[in-house]
Amino acid sequence: MKRRTLLSNGAALLALPALSQAAAPLKELRLDYAYYSPSSLVLKRFGWLEEDLGKNGTQVKWVFSAGSNRALEYLNASSLDIGSSAGLAALLSRANGNPIKAPYIFSRPEWTALAVRADSPIQSLKDLKGKKVAATKGTDPFLFLLRALPTVGLKRSDVEIVALQHADGKAALEQGRVDAWAGLDPLLAASELEQGSRLIYRNVAFNTYGFLNVREEFLTQQPDTVRRVITQYERARKWILANTTEAARIVSEEAKVSLQVALLQLKLRTDLSNPQPSQEHIAALQGAAPILLSEGLVKPGTALAQVVTDLVDTRFAQSVIKAG
């Protein structure tokens, strides 16, 4: 009995360093900024997170995400703690083993559509049959394309998808190397306003929400830090709503697009009214999820309804948002 007690106490003592480490002050927070997340650009510009977390000695490291795919890759590799992506892209990533939670919605955007050049003979979605379409795999524009094609009786195999990161897809369209592009704002808005690119298919319902994703382990170990990040995201959201032109100027400078492009993105294509994850977001993902199975993007038999509820955290941010 004494030996068992000693072993038990020894095991408890061995566990103490891990517990202490989990409770230790955070030295560095790693989170992303992205041109498709105006709130992240405002936060980065004003240093509100640095000001708040610096009180506890926590440094903030900003990492650029060129697309949802990059943000989710960084989260999966534990090189980011918090990253921004489209909702359906986050669902795909979680279904394929990325342990993330989404406790905050940074926007409801119409940030993607299918675009062609100004002089293109393509007039509608049906005309894409046999054509080359640029898209960034693992992102909302890519999944938007896959959902759009069946609406006119086309399959994925009816087009040639050219895998390019968003900026490269824009260049490929404008240079005539592809016939169409599943674009993303603000690059899409820039192509429209500056190059005359035409949108041949829009569907706001196929644009999934902007999810702020957190590594599940980080959320468990650093809930106060996550709350403070969400508090500052709320500050940025409200500031943008009250100062839209000034916010557009920040987007313009960060993304190196014209002010007119940034205003189009913010005023006409970005809804910041509902940051609280809810049944609305669960229902939207559950409605979109079948494309992941039908296109073989997840393992056959994956219980996507359960993955959705595991991903969308409807309770964590409630008190923060209400307090704001």
Phi and psi in degrees as a GROMACS rama.xvg file:
@    title "Ramachandran Plot"
@    xaxis  label "Phi"
@    yaxis  label "Psi"
@TYPE xy
-61.9892  -39.5964  LYS-2
-64.6161  -40.1886  ARG-3
-63.3158  -41.0751  ARG-4
-62.7475  -42.6435  THR-5
-62.2168  -43.4195  LEU-6
-63.8453  -41.0399  LEU-7
-63.1184  -45.2659  SER-8
-64.9499  -37.3647  ASN-9
-63.5845  -42.0106  GLY-10
-62.5835  -39.9772  ALA-11
-64.227  -40.7613  ALA-12
-65.2283  -38.3622  LEU-13
-64.288  -29.2265  LEU-14
-77.4311  -19.8685  ALA-15
-59.2927  -44.1832  LEU-16
-57.2274  -39.9943  PRO-17
-64.2647  -41.2854  ALA-18
-65.363  -41.3284  LEU-19
-64.1389  -39.2723  SER-20
-64.9481  -39.8649  GLN-21
-64.3647  -33.8782  ALA-22
-91.1769  -5.19915  ALA-23
-66.6502  150.579  ALA-24
-57.5985  142.527  PRO-25
-76.931  125.675  LEU-26
-79.8934  -37.8991  LYS-27
-146.362  131.202  GLU-28
-101.646  128.079  LEU-29
-111.805  115.733  ARG-30
-140.237  163.397  LEU-31
-102.094  162.498  ASP-32
-127.094  149.644  TYR-33
-150.164  146.769  ALA-34
-65.2727  -24.6145  TYR-35
-84.3314  0.685009  TYR-36
-123.906  86.3558  SER-37
-56.0768  -35.1031  PRO-38
-61.0341  -37.6345  SER-39
-65.8718  -35.2254  SER-40
-69.9018  -37.5799  LEU-41
-66.1894  -44.414  VAL-42
-60.8862  -43.8503  LEU-43
-64.3337  -39.1447  LYS-44
-67.3706  -43.5894  ARG-45
-89.9738  -15.128  PHE-46
69.8433  25.5271  GLY-47
-65.3018  -37.3604  TRP-48
-67.8142  -42.6425  LEU-49
-59.4792  -40.865  GLU-50
-64.1751  -44.2449  GLU-51
-72.8281  -53.9078  ASP-52
-72.376  -22.7786  LEU-53
-62.9966  -22.1352  GLY-54
-61.5746  -26.0298  LYS-55
-104.43  10.0456  ASN-56
79.3179  14.5571  GLY-57
-90.5161  126.627  THR-58
-89.5566  152.568  GLN-59
-112.6  125.24  VAL-60
-112.345  117.659  LYS-61
-91.9527  132.497  TRP-62
-123.123  130.325  VAL-63
-77.3294  130.699  PHE-64
-108.893  117.396  SER-65
-78.5868  -12.6833  ALA-66
-175.103  168.707  GLY-67
-55.1677  -37.69  SER-68
-59.4707  -41.2744  ASN-69
-68.3011  -46.1444  ARG-70
-57.5429  -42.9661  ALA-71
-72.4428  -34.9234  LEU-72
-62.7897  -43.7716  GLU-73
-64.5963  -39.8629  TYR-74
-64.4299  -42.6981  LEU-75
-65.8955  -30.3003  ASN-76
-88.3902  2.06873  ALA-77
60.614  27.6053  SER-78
-96.4946  -4.49677  SER-79
-130.123  148.28  LEU-80
-96.5758  -36.5777  ASP-81
-136.359  130.609  ILE-82
-145.245  153.131  GLY-83
-106.445  136.645  SER-84
-154.012  172.177  SER-85
-72.5218  152.25  ALA-86
-61.7124  -46.673  GLY-87
-68.3292  -33.7249  LEU-88
-64.7467  -39.607  ALA-89
-64.6786  -39.709  ALA-90
-63.0795  -45.2553  LEU-91
-58.3149  -43.992  LEU-92
-66.4313  -44.6848  SER-93
-63.7859  -41.2404  ARG-94
-62.1687  -27.562  ALA-95
-98.3107  18.7562  ASN-96
105.882  2.42385  GLY-97
-82.4211  113.742  ASN-98
-80.2828  80.536  PRO-99
-122.261  158.175  ILE-100
-127.61  153.499  LYS-101
-120.315  95.4872  ALA-102
-93.2484  3.25036  PRO-103
-154.762  145.212  TYR-104
-110.026  114.782  ILE-105
-85.8797  -15.1722  PHE-106
-172.812  161.503  SER-107
-114.157  99.1712  ARG-108
-100.869  158.426  PRO-109
-109.572  81.0858  GLU-110
-101.894  -4.44154  TRP-111
-133.605  148.859  THR-112
-161.527  171.363  ALA-113
-98.9172  124.777  LEU-114
-119.025  149.671  ALA-115
-131.515  166.713  VAL-116
-67.7152  160.314  ARG-117
-58.6372  -36.6776  ALA-118
-95.7648  11.1529  ASP-119
-69.9477  140.943  SER-120
-74.7695  -11.501  PRO-121
-70.2956  126.271  ILE-122
-115.61  -20.1323  GLN-123
-149.138  171.805  SER-124
-58.1388  -38.6464  LEU-125
-59.5015  -30.9297  LYS-126
-71.6621  -5.49352  ASP-127
-77.9328  -8.64122  LEU-128
-57.9565  125.929  LYS-129
80.5156  5.50816  GLY-130
-101.412  163.881  LYS-131
-92.3096  128.6  LYS-132
-125.886  122.896  VAL-133
-81.885  138.584  ALA-134
-160.043  151.383  ALA-135
-96.6028  111.473  THR-136
-59.6858  142.731  LYS-137
81.03  14.5811  GLY-138
-124.483  169.148  THR-139
-59.6805  -43.7073  ASP-140
-58.3305  -39.8725  PRO-141
-62.8655  -47.4726  PHE-142
-69.8068  -32.3059  LEU-143
-59.5869  -45.0887  PHE-144
-60.0117  -45.8943  LEU-145
-64.0694  -33.3709  LEU-146
-78.7137  -30.4311  ARG-147
-72.2556  -41.1706  ALA-148
-54.6695  -47.1251  LEU-149
-64.4407  -18.1626  PRO-150
-66.0329  -18.2047  THR-151
-121.063  20.6453  VAL-152
79.9663  14.9862  GLY-153
-96.6018  154.065  LEU-154
-111.881  167.881  LYS-155
-57.3721  -37.0865  ARG-156
-72.3257  -9.75011  SER-157
-79.1867  -12.3517  ASP-158
-126.876  161.752  VAL-159
-102.914  109.175  GLU-160
-84.107  122.084  ILE-161
-100.546  112.966  VAL-162
-77.1179  108.579  ALA-163
-139.15  144.992  LEU-164
-64.9338  157.255  GLN-165
-50.7459  -49.9731  HIS-166
-63.3416  -36.4011  ALA-167
-71.2776  -33.1434  ASP-168
-64.4681  -42.0811  GLY-169
-59.1598  -47.8638  LYS-170
-62.7988  -40.941  ALA-171
-63.7704  -39.3152  ALA-172
-64.5712  -50.5662  LEU-173
-67.5258  -25.1515  GLU-174
-91.271  -1.67952  GLN-175
80.8478  15.8044  GLY-176
-84.4752  -15.8266  ARG-177
-133.707  162.258  VAL-178
-88.4914  -27.4708  ASP-179
-150.928  166.606  ALA-180
-143.191  130.769  TRP-181
-84.7171  95.1971  ALA-182
-90.226  169.424  GLY-183
-138.391  134.308  LEU-184
-69.0094  150.543  ASP-185
-82.2834  -3.47542  PRO-186
-62.4023  -38.0772  LEU-187
-64.9262  -46.0935  LEU-188
-61.3371  -37.9813  ALA-189
-63.9855  -40.8789  ALA-190
-65.5573  -38.0277  SER-191
-63.7531  -53.8576  GLU-192
-75.7877  -32.5138  LEU-193
-100.354  -26.889  GLU-194
-116.582  -3.95918  GLN-195
77.0263  14.155  GLY-196
-57.4761  143.757  SER-197
-106.942  142.296  ARG-198
-91.9024  118.27  LEU-199
-98.6512  -13.4188  ILE-200
-151.026  123.47  TYR-201
-126.421  144.962  ARG-202
-161.515  99.4868  ASN-203
-61.3524  -27.8541  VAL-204
-69.1343  -21.8583  ALA-205
-90.3614  -1.35221  PHE-206
-91.3487  112.844  ASN-207
-87.1869  159.302  THR-208
-62.5676  162.538  TYR-209
-85.4888  111.676  GLY-210
-99.1225  132.146  PHE-211
-92.0505  111.252  LEU-212
-101.354  144.162  ASN-213
-128.137  137.516  VAL-214
-59.4671  132.56  ARG-215
-58.1006  -40.8191  GLU-216
-62.5345  -41.6201  GLU-217
-66.1891  -40.6656  PHE-218
-61.7366  -37.8394  LEU-219
-69.9029  -41.5029  THR-220
-84.9911  -27.0642  GLN-221
-130.206  53.8162  GLN-222
-62.2974  -34.914  PRO-223
-66.7757  -38.7733  ASP-224
-63.2412  -42.7297  THR-225
-63.3372  -41.4333  VAL-226
-60.603  -39.8963  ARG-227
-69.831  -34.9532  ARG-228
-64.0466  -46.2761  VAL-229
-62.9629  -37.5766  ILE-230
-58.428  -42.5199  THR-231
-73.8191  -33.1036  GLN-232
-62.1494  -38.9272  TYR-233
-63.6848  -40.6691  GLU-234
-60.4087  -44.419  ARG-235
-66.1904  -42.2546  ALA-236
-58.1467  -48.4661  ARG-237
-67.628  -34.3246  LYS-238
-65.7585  -41.3379  TRP-239
-62.8682  -43.6271  ILE-240
-61.2128  -34.4335  LEU-241
-88.0883  -17.2037  ALA-242
-138.832  56.5681  ASN-243
-63.3103  -40.8693  THR-244
-66.1561  -41.7556  THR-245
-64.5579  -38.7187  GLU-246
-65.1748  -39.7717  ALA-247
-62.6919  -34.4031  ALA-248
-64.2409  -38.3994  ARG-249
-65.337  -45.2853  ILE-250
-59.2207  -43.1703  VAL-251
-58.8903  -46.1969  SER-252
-70.3936  -41.6456  GLU-253
-69.8268  -45.5917  GLU-254
-87.0169  -6.57621  ALA-255
58.5547  48.6499  LYS-256
-122.754  166.198  VAL-257
-70.135  159.72  SER-258
-61.6086  -35.8902  LEU-259
-62.3716  -39.5689  GLN-260
-64.0179  -46.3531  VAL-261
-64.7659  -37.0815  ALA-262
-66.7126  -38.5428  LEU-263
-60.37  -45.0546  LEU-264
-61.2828  -47.9121  GLN-265
-79.6221  -43.7648  LEU-266
-80.9825  -34.3528  LYS-267
-109.14  -16.918  LEU-268
-127.631  8.0228  ARG-269
-130.042  117.424  THR-270
-105.145  116.79  ASP-271
-107.036  20.0424  LEU-272
-80.3826  -21.8892  SER-273
-133.674  89.6224  ASN-274
-86.3771  -6.3882  PRO-275
-85.7448  115.092  GLN-276
-57.6833  134.868  PRO-277
-152.093  -173.082  SER-278
-61.3186  -28.2417  GLN-279
-57.5734  -43.6735  GLU-280
-76.4793  -36.3907  HIS-281
-61.0097  -47.033  ILE-282
-63.5821  -39.0033  ALA-283
-63.343  -42.5799  ALA-284
-69.789  -39.5114  LEU-285
-64.9113  -32.7934  GLN-286
-70.5093  -30.7039  GLY-287
-88.0876  -22.3398  ALA-288
-57.4419  -35.9896  ALA-289
-54.6623  -28.1044  PRO-290
-62.7222  -29.7648  ILE-291
-67.6125  -36.5325  LEU-292
-77.3942  -45.9291  LEU-293
-65.6066  -28.3152  SER-294
-94.3768  3.83692  GLU-295
68.2098  28.453  GLY-296
-84.274  -14.8439  LEU-297
-131.106  166.061  VAL-298
-64.3638  140.83  LYS-299
-55.2773  138.158  PRO-300
86.2949  -0.687975  GLY-301
-58.6326  129.263  THR-302
-81.0012  80.9231  ALA-303
-66.2307  -31.1763  LEU-304
-60.3262  -39.9403  ALA-305
-70.2475  -38.211  GLN-306
-62.1298  -38.9189  VAL-307
-59.8607  -48.7124  VAL-308
-69.2935  -28.9666  THR-309
-70.7678  -31.3396  ASP-310
-79.3663  -50.8297  LEU-311
-83.0106  111.168  VAL-312
-92.7209  103.246  ASP-313
-87.2784  -2.94047  THR-314
-115.518  -28.8894  ARG-315
-57.6785  -45.4069  PHE-316
-90.9366  0.609314  ALA-317
-54.9122  -50.6882  GLN-318
-65.5256  -37.5014  SER-319
-64.5439  -46.6913  VAL-320
-68.1968  -40.7603  ILE-321
-64.7251  -40.0777  LYS-322
-64.8267  -30.8368  ALA-323
